């Protein structure tokens, strides 16, 4: 899903700079990745679609804020979510793109669909939060449910907890939400502890892995492998939806994890494989956070697009000179990446019960809380 209109989601002087989307598409185009994909233009989500995730009063507030720069309220007009002209239209276009991606996969037009502008997982029904105005993830999942999906697994690998998506489906047993994120005691939004499990018939369908600051490729993948595949397989989804934020990168200015582009690329490949193993090959991949707009986001999300195309880009691939020249013409003087990887080869060791590191205690806490509710043995590494 791509349209230049996505670049209109622009808060101005703000960490969420739309240049990261432009640079991703330019890099993917230079490497020939887009030639292997059908590029579809999104349509804005209509009011009925937006109401599947948001309240009428909130939609009305976003409309007003789109034309009134002094507007404040409903989480808008803050440092995180400043208002800007055309906010409603730009946000609706992103939400519509994710809804079309979901419908395209469900209808069988393609196995995989990607919307790098999506993944705005913090927006709540009645207020904006964390750079997110409309929650396109919730809209995409509700699109799938309305179309007939029986079960959906959602995996969120952003450095921040996927709180808005968890909240939307906290009492819905049809949706498994899994979030791996920096420990909420150290980072926004302050939620996402292992004890957050869902309620009623949905107890056990919210799974949270709180990672210690400083977690690197090997540690992150150790946690992922110990929790995500087993939980998704046990749930048995019809579709896998992923939020592929790359603010886990070691250079990201807003968080404290230490992943490389190579680790993120490995995680994306694992999600792709899991879609084929556990979700009939149906994969809807969305963007998310990521504030290393030159050295991280374009490379990692180009890897996401390439993975979805079925032809991954080798990490030793040289970044095309034309891409760097575009940045130089824009006046960028930062050090540019030379290759599509960072020279790392992640080698995670398998998790086993009894480890005493902060990371292993976190993995164990998640497994003890959630795995029995999913019919799994929290102490058996095979689960």
Secondary structure, 3 states (H helix, E strand, C coil): CCCHHHHHCCCCCCCCCCHHHHHHHHHHHHCCCHHHCCCCCCCCCCHHHHCCCCCHHHHHHHHHHCCCCCCCECCECCCCCCCCCCHHHHHHHHHHHHHHHHHHHHCCCCCEEEECCCCCCCCECCECECCECCCHHHHHHHHHHHHCCCCEEEEECCCCCCHHHHHHCCCCCCEEEEEEEECCCCCCCCCCCCCCCCCHHHCCCEEEEEECCCCEHHHHHHHHHHHHHHHHHHHCCCEEEEECCCCCECCCCCCCCEECHHHHHHHHHHHHHHHHHHCCCCEEEECCCCCCCCCCHHHHHHHHHHHHHCCCCCCCCECCHHHHHHHHHCCCCCCCCCECCCCCCCCCCCCCCCCCCHHHHHHHHHHHHHHHHHCCCCCCCCC
